[in-house]
Amino acid sequence: MAAEELAHLDSTSLASGLRRGDFSALELMDFCLRRIQRADSRLQAFIEVFTDDALREAEAVDRRLAAGGRLGPLAGVPVAIKDNLSIAGRSLSCGSRILEGYVAPYSATAVERLQRAGAIVVGRTNLDEMAMGSSCETSIWGSTLNPWDLGRVPGGSSGGSAAAVAAAMVPLALGSDTGGSVRQPAAFTGVVGLRPTYGRVSRHGLVAFASSFDQVGPLARSVRDVALALEVLAGPDPRDSTTTKEPVESWGSSLQGIEDAPSLAGLRLGWCELAGDLAVDAATEACWRRSCQRLEALGATLVPLQLPTLDQALAIYSVLAPCEASSNLARFDGVRFGRRAAEAEDLEDSAVEELSLEDLYVRSRSEGFGPEVKRRILLGTYALSAGDRESYYYRARRALRQVRRELREALERVDALISPTTPTSAFALGARREPLEMYRSDIFTCAPSLAGLPAIAVPAGLTGEGLPSSLQVTGAPFAEAKILRIATAFEADRQRDEGMLRPSMEWMNASGVAA
Amino acid sequence: MHEIKRIARLAKLHLEASEEAELQQQLARVFEYLERLEPVSLEGGAGGESAQSGLEPQDRSFREPAAPPLEPEPLKPEAAPLEPADEPGEITPALSRSSLLANAPRHRDGHLVVPGVFSAAGESRRGR
C-alpha cells in the first residue's frame, strides 16, 4: 500500500489493515511522524512529539502481531493527546506558564485506556491556556493554525488535537470539552468530535477547569472512529466518583451496515429557529439548510421546537464555568507544583526582605497565568463574591435548572436535537479580540454541556469560502448509540455526494521541507 | 466593576495598572450581557427546589446507592484477619511522597518549603 493512502484511512480501517498485514505498525507510525515533520512546523498542533518511544511501541505491536499475540481494538493506531491530560512521566503544560517544569506522576484514565487498547501516544497537542478559549490562540506555545487556511484559527480549546486529525498527522486524538472545546474545533477543521454524556468517561488525570461540565472526548476522521474510541474510554472509574455504571456498549460495531443503506426513517429530530441569539452567518445558514434537507431526504421528521431558555445558555455558562474555574485554579499557588515566582526564591534567602506566603501566591499566580485565565478567574471570583441570593452565581444556577429541564423534556418528545455546531466557520487569527465575541462561538455547544447531554459534531460540507461547516446532534443522557447512528447515516449520505472533507494543504509542498 | 482591586485580591492576583483598566472594561461588557439572567426572587426558586444545587432529581442516579450503616462490631480478644472489602472503597496504591515532591519547586527533608507564616515579614504584612 502506498504510504500516502494511509492519510485517508480512519482508525477503524487502519486497525483492521494492520491486522490483515496490509502494512505494519512501524510503517504507519513512520508515515505519521513524517507527516508531522512536514506539516507541523507550520501548523504547530503539537507541543511535543515522542518520536523514539512511538517507533519503539510500534515495533512492539508488530512483534506481538507476528507472534500471534492478542491485540487491542486500537492496536498500533497513533493517537495525539491534548496537553491537559496527564501522561505518566511526560510534561504537562495546559498551555500555561504556571505548570512550567511539571511532569505528570501518573496517567489520566482516558490515556491509560487508549494505551491498554493498543493505541500509541504520539505526542501532546496545543490548546488554549487551561482549556479556556475557542481559538487556540492563548497558549504560551503560540497559536495552532487551521490546515484549511493558515490565516485562520483551528478553534479551541482542543485546537491542536483537531488540527492534528484534520491534517492527517494522526487518525485519532483526545480532547476535553467543557462548553464546546471538542465540538467547536472539530467543526472548524472538518473532523468528527464527540462529547460523551457527563459521567460516561473518567476525568481522572484531566486538569480541572469547570468540574460540573468537563468531559473527555475523542476527535477523529469518522463517526465510527469516535464510537470505537468511546467504547475504549467509557465506563466507571474508581478514581473519578462522577463516572457512572451505565453499560458500555459496542458502539463501534453497532454502526456497521448503516453506511451502505443510510436511513433515518421513523426518527424525529428537534430543531430551533436560528434567530436572535442563535443567529448564524449566511454561509453557515446555507450549509445548515442543506443538512436539514439531507436529513429529511433520509427519512427523518424535523420537528420545530421552542426552547426559550437556550437564549440564556451562554450567559449561564459564562457565569458558572468561571466560578468553578476560579475555585479549581486556586490550587496553582507556586508551592506544591508548577512555577514559583522567581523573585520569591531569590528574596527568601536574604534576611533583609522576606516575602510573605501571601506574596508568594500572588506573584506566582500573576506571573503564571495569562490574560484570558486571569479574566475568567476574576469573573468567577466576582460572580461568587456578591454573597447573597442576588449573586450572578445564584441566578445562573437557577437558570441552569430550567435549561436542563427544558432540554431533557424536549428529548422525551424527539429522538435528538440538531443545530449547527458553530454560528460561523473558522475565523481569522486575531479576529476576536473582545472576550464576549469569542465566547459566542460556543452558543450552540454550551447548552448540551450545561445539561450533561451527549453531543456530536459531524462535518456538514464546505461553505462557499471552502471552509468546513458542521452539524451538531444532541441526545438524551446516555443515548450515545442513537446520536452515533444518526451522525453515521448523515455522514455516509453526505460523503456519497460530496466525498470526505480533506484540506488540500498545498502549503505543505510549498514549504520546501523534505518529506 | 470598580471593585476590580478587591476582586483581584480575593483571587490572589496582582494586576498592573494597564491590565486593570482593560480588564475592567471587558468584564463590564460581559456583566452587561449577563444581566439577561433573571434576578432570583427572595421567595425561593420555582417549585421551591433548592437553586443552590441546580441538580435535577434524576441526577442523583449518577451516585452510588448509599452503603448500609455499619454494624458496630463487638471487640474480640483476638483480632480476626481482615476480610477484603467487597464494597467499593478498597485501598489501592497511592502515589509516593517522593514522586509528588518531585514536582515541588522547593522541598527539604520530605516537606514543602514556604516562607515563614509567623515570621516578622508575615506579621507586618498581615493587615494589608
Interface residues (C-beta under 8 A of the other chain):
Chain A: G101 Y102 V103 P105 Y106 Y198 G199 P238 T242 T244 D311 Q312 A315 I316 S318 V319 S326 A330 D333 G334 V335 R336 F337 G338 R339 R340 A344 E345 E348 E353 E354 L355 S356 L357 E358 D359 L360 Y361 V362 R363 R365 S366 F369 P371 K374 R375 I377 L378 L379 T381 Y382 A383 S385 R389 E390 Y392 Y394 R395 A396 R397 R398 A399 L400 R401 Q402 R404 R405 R408 E434 P435 L436 Y439 G452 P477
Chain B: M1 E3 I4 I7 A8 L10 A11 K12 L13 H14 L15 E19 L23 Q26 L27 R29 V30 F31 Y33 L34 R36 L37 E38 P39 V40 L42 G45 A46 E49 A51 Q52 S53 G54 L55 E56 Q58 D59 S61 F62 P88 T92 L95 S99 L100 A102 N103 A104 P105 R106 L112 V114 P115 G116 V117 S119 A120 A121 G122 R125 R126
